[in-house]
């Protein structure tokens, strides 16, 4: 087997492998590292002995992710404040429908065991057979079916009952930004669900809410207080984006601090706001907003 053939085979599967690793780990940076390790292992394989290269590579990546998840969970225990998955950002004009896992569903996956998460992703999202997954996880197919079933119930409970259209979602979140910065608290309140929850991830690197902000009254008071403390001119809306399937936007605070916000919308109202401020998780965001003349 020529080395070029080995490379082309791997590259044909790379994007799918990165998606799988990201969905397993919630970190694009870690996903890229896992796929690079899979490439190093693939280079040592005689491809002529592999019947299904895609399945073989998925098995390598899944097992590497399961190993990584053990140390990631221990790191999560010492993480400062709320933890959110690294945002996977698309321009609003893009329509990348690789799978239907939104940020809210990614958080639901966090409540699963590593084996449940792997079984669900491989079966329900990536379409692998129970027999293939059983080989990957070193379990029998009946056990894999149970793992996937338990995971599916958890994930389905987090799915929105009435998914919002992309254009409507962007209209709502931009109306939220305008109301929150203009001081129109009545307009702001009209956009929020009664049980709205705000989660903010600073990772101990920048200021963020250590605990969720829950309930419409607390959220309105929060934004009224922020506006009294910081003038609207200190918050710049850089561009609307889609964040792991949810409408959102990138902003710059006081000319320096980048953040990205994603909005879960239920029945036409904002039910959840997920704000990522940890600079370690914003590499893709920085690349998206830096013009060629600034890079």
C-alpha positions as CSV (number, residue, x, y, z in Angstrom):
1,X,0.0,0.0,0.0
2,X,1.4,3.3,-1.1
3,X,1.8,6.0,1.7
4,X,-0.3,8.4,-0.5
5,X,-3.1,5.9,-0.5
6,X,-3.0,5.6,3.2
7,X,-3.1,9.4,3.6
8,X,-6.0,9.8,1.1
9,X,-8.0,7.1,2.9
10,X,-7.6,8.8,6.2
11,X,-8.3,12.3,4.9
12,X,-11.6,11.0,3.4
13,X,-12.7,10.3,6.9
14,X,-11.0,13.1,8.8
15,X,-14.0,15.5,9.1
16,X,-16.3,12.7,10.3
17,X,-13.7,11.6,12.9
18,X,-13.3,15.2,14.2
19,X,-17.1,15.4,14.6
20,X,-17.2,12.2,16.5
21,X,-14.3,13.2,18.8
22,X,-15.9,16.6,19.4
23,X,-19.2,15.1,20.2
24,X,-17.5,12.7,22.6
25,X,-15.4,15.3,24.4
26,X,-17.0,18.7,23.9
27,X,-13.7,20.2,22.9
28,X,-12.6,20.9,19.3
29,X,-9.0,21.3,20.4
30,X,-9.0,17.9,22.1
31,X,-10.8,16.4,19.2
32,X,-8.1,17.5,16.8
33,X,-5.5,16.0,19.1
34,X,-7.3,12.7,19.2
35,X,-7.7,12.6,15.4
36,X,-4.0,13.3,15.0
37,X,-3.2,10.4,17.4
38,X,-5.5,8.2,15.3
39,X,-3.6,9.2,12.2
40,X,-0.3,8.2,13.7
41,X,-1.8,4.8,14.6
42,X,-3.3,4.5,11.1
43,X,0.1,5.0,9.5
44,X,1.3,1.8,11.2
45,X,-1.6,-0.3,9.8
46,X,-1.5,-2.4,6.6
47,X,-4.7,-1.1,5.0
48,X,-5.0,-4.2,2.8
49,X,-5.9,-6.1,6.1
50,X,-8.8,-3.6,6.9
51,X,-12.2,-4.4,5.4
52,X,-13.9,-1.2,6.6
53,X,-11.5,1.7,7.0
54,X,-14.2,4.1,8.3
55,X,-15.4,1.7,11.0
56,X,-11.8,0.9,11.9
57,X,-10.9,4.6,12.3
58,X,-14.1,5.3,14.3
59,X,-13.1,2.5,16.6
60,X,-9.6,4.0,17.2
61,X,-11.1,7.5,17.8
62,X,-13.8,6.2,20.1
63,X,-11.4,4.2,22.3
64,X,-9.0,7.2,22.4
65,X,-11.9,9.4,23.5
66,X,-12.9,7.0,26.2
67,X,-9.4,7.1,27.6
68,X,-9.4,10.9,27.4
69,X,-12.7,11.2,29.1
70,X,-11.3,9.6,32.3
71,X,-8.8,12.4,32.7
72,X,-11.2,15.1,31.4
73,X,-13.7,14.2,34.1
74,X,-11.1,14.6,36.8
75,X,-10.1,18.0,35.4
76,X,-13.8,18.9,35.3
77,X,-14.0,18.4,39.1
78,X,-11.5,21.2,39.6
79,X,-12.9,23.5,36.9
80,X,-13.7,27.0,38.1
81,X,-17.4,27.8,37.8
82,X,-19.7,26.5,35.0
83,X,-18.3,24.3,32.3
84,X,-19.7,24.6,28.8
85,X,-18.6,22.7,25.6
86,X,-16.2,24.6,23.4
87,X,-18.5,26.5,21.0
88,X,-18.7,25.1,17.5
89,X,-19.4,28.2,15.5
90,X,-21.0,28.6,12.0
91,X,-21.8,31.8,10.1
92,X,-25.5,32.4,10.0
93,X,-25.5,32.0,6.2
94,X,-23.9,28.6,6.4
95,X,-26.2,25.5,6.6
96,X,-24.0,22.8,8.0
97,X,-26.5,20.0,8.9
98,X,-24.0,17.3,9.8
99,X,-26.1,16.2,12.7
100,X,-28.9,17.6,14.9
101,X,-27.1,17.8,18.2
102,X,-27.4,21.3,19.6
103,X,-25.6,22.8,22.5
104,X,-28.4,21.9,24.9
105,X,-28.2,18.3,23.8
106,X,-24.4,18.4,24.2
107,X,-25.0,19.4,27.8
108,X,-27.5,16.5,28.1
109,X,-24.7,14.2,26.9
110,X,-22.5,15.3,29.8
111,X,-24.9,13.6,32.2
112,X,-24.3,10.2,30.5
113,X,-21.7,7.7,31.4
114,X,-18.8,7.6,28.8
115,X,-20.1,4.2,27.5
116,X,-23.7,5.5,27.2
117,X,-22.4,8.6,25.3
118,X,-20.3,6.5,22.9
119,X,-23.2,4.0,22.3
120,X,-25.7,6.8,21.6
121,X,-23.4,8.8,19.3
122,X,-22.2,5.8,17.3
123,X,-25.6,4.4,16.9
124,X,-28.1,7.3,16.8
125,X,-25.9,10.0,15.3
126,X,-23.2,8.2,13.2
127,X,-25.4,5.3,12.2
128,X,-23.2,2.3,13.2
129,X,-24.6,-1.1,13.7
130,X,-25.0,-2.5,17.2
131,X,-22.5,-5.3,16.3
132,X,-19.9,-2.8,15.2
133,X,-20.4,-0.7,18.4
134,X,-20.2,-3.9,20.5
135,X,-16.8,-4.6,19.0
136,X,-15.6,-1.0,19.7
137,X,-16.8,-1.0,23.3
138,X,-16.0,-4.6,24.0
139,X,-19.6,-5.3,25.1
140,X,-22.2,-7.6,23.6
141,X,-24.9,-6.1,21.3
142,X,-27.7,-6.5,23.9
143,X,-25.7,-4.4,26.4
144,X,-25.0,-1.8,23.7
145,X,-28.7,-1.6,22.9
146,X,-29.4,-0.9,26.6
147,X,-26.7,1.7,26.8
148,X,-28.0,3.5,23.7
149,X,-31.6,3.3,24.9
150,X,-30.8,4.8,28.3
151,X,-28.8,7.6,26.6
152,X,-31.6,8.2,24.1
153,X,-34.2,8.8,26.9
154,X,-31.9,11.4,28.5
155,X,-31.2,13.2,25.3
156,X,-34.8,13.2,24.1
157,X,-35.9,14.9,27.3
158,X,-33.6,17.8,26.5
159,X,-34.9,18.3,22.9
160,X,-37.0,21.4,22.3
161,X,-40.7,20.6,21.7
162,X,-41.0,23.2,19.0
163,X,-37.7,23.9,17.3
164,X,-37.3,27.5,16.2
165,X,-36.6,28.4,12.6
166,X,-33.1,29.8,12.0
167,X,-34.3,33.3,10.9
168,X,-36.7,33.6,13.7
169,X,-34.1,32.6,16.2
170,X,-31.7,35.3,15.0
171,X,-34.5,37.8,15.2
172,X,-35.2,37.0,18.8
173,X,-31.5,37.0,19.9
174,X,-30.8,40.3,18.2
175,X,-33.9,41.8,19.8
176,X,-32.5,40.6,23.1
177,X,-29.2,42.3,22.5
178,X,-30.9,45.5,21.6
179,X,-33.2,45.5,24.6
180,X,-30.4,44.6,27.0
181,X,-28.2,47.4,25.9
182,X,-30.9,50.1,25.4
183,X,-32.3,49.6,28.9
184,X,-35.8,48.6,27.7
185,X,-36.3,46.1,30.5
186,X,-40.0,45.7,29.5
187,X,-39.0,44.6,26.0
188,X,-36.3,42.4,27.5
189,X,-38.7,40.7,29.8
190,X,-41.1,40.0,27.0
191,X,-38.5,37.9,25.3
192,X,-37.7,35.6,28.3
193,X,-39.3,32.4,29.5
194,X,-40.3,32.4,33.2
195,X,-37.7,29.7,34.1
196,X,-34.9,31.0,32.0
197,X,-31.4,29.9,33.0
198,X,-28.1,31.7,32.2
199,X,-24.8,29.7,32.3
200,X,-21.5,31.5,31.9
201,X,-18.1,29.8,31.4
202,X,-15.0,31.8,32.3
203,X,-12.9,28.8,33.4
204,X,-11.3,31.0,36.1
205,X,-9.5,32.9,33.4
206,X,-12.0,35.8,33.2
207,X,-14.9,37.1,35.2
208,X,-18.0,34.9,34.8
209,X,-21.0,33.8,36.9
210,X,-19.9,31.0,39.1
211,X,-23.4,29.6,39.3
212,X,-26.4,29.6,37.0
213,X,-28.7,32.6,37.1
214,X,-32.3,31.2,37.2
215,X,-35.6,32.9,36.7
216,X,-36.9,35.8,34.7
217,X,-36.8,38.3,37.6
218,X,-33.2,37.6,38.5
219,X,-32.2,37.8,34.8
220,X,-33.9,41.2,34.3
221,X,-32.3,42.6,37.4
222,X,-29.0,41.3,36.3
223,X,-29.1,43.1,32.9
224,X,-30.5,46.2,34.5
225,X,-27.5,46.2,36.9
226,X,-25.0,45.5,34.2
227,X,-26.3,48.5,32.2
228,X,-26.0,50.8,35.2
229,X,-22.4,49.6,35.7
230,X,-21.3,49.6,32.1
231,X,-22.5,51.9,29.4
232,X,-24.0,50.3,26.2
233,X,-21.1,51.7,24.2
234,X,-18.7,49.3,25.9
235,X,-20.4,46.3,24.3
236,X,-19.9,45.7,20.6
237,X,-22.0,43.3,18.6
238,X,-19.5,41.8,16.2
239,X,-21.7,39.3,14.2
240,X,-24.6,36.9,14.5
241,X,-23.6,33.2,14.4
242,X,-24.9,29.8,15.0
243,X,-23.4,28.0,18.0
244,X,-23.8,24.2,17.9
245,X,-27.2,24.6,16.2
246,X,-28.4,27.4,18.4
247,X,-28.8,31.1,17.4
248,X,-26.3,33.4,19.0
249,X,-23.8,36.2,18.5
250,X,-20.2,37.2,19.1
251,X,-19.6,40.4,21.2
252,X,-16.6,42.3,22.4
253,X,-16.7,43.8,25.8
254,X,-14.9,47.1,26.7
255,X,-12.8,46.8,23.5
256,X,-11.0,43.7,24.5
257,X,-12.8,40.7,26.0
258,X,-14.4,38.4,23.5
259,X,-17.4,36.3,24.3
260,X,-20.0,34.2,22.5
261,X,-23.6,33.7,23.5
262,X,-26.0,30.9,22.4
263,X,-29.7,31.0,23.0
264,X,-32.1,28.1,23.6
265,X,-35.6,29.2,22.5
266,X,-38.8,27.5,23.5
267,X,-42.3,28.6,22.4
268,X,-40.9,31.8,21.0
269,X,-39.1,32.8,24.3
270,X,-35.5,32.5,25.4
271,X,-35.3,29.6,27.9
272,X,-31.5,29.4,28.2
273,X,-28.5,31.6,27.5
274,X,-25.0,30.0,27.3
275,X,-22.1,32.5,27.5
276,X,-18.6,31.3,26.8
277,X,-15.9,33.7,28.0
278,X,-13.0,31.4,28.7
279,X,-10.3,32.5,26.2
280,X,-9.0,28.9,25.9
281,X,-12.3,28.0,24.2
282,X,-12.5,30.9,21.8
283,X,-9.8,30.1,19.2
284,X,-12.3,29.4,16.5
285,X,-14.2,32.6,17.4
286,X,-11.0,34.7,17.2
287,X,-10.2,33.2,13.8
288,X,-13.6,34.0,12.6
289,X,-13.6,37.7,13.4
290,X,-9.9,38.6,12.6
291,X,-9.6,40.1,9.2
292,X,-6.6,39.2,7.0
293,X,-5.1,42.7,7.6
294,X,-5.3,42.1,11.4
295,X,-3.9,38.5,11.4
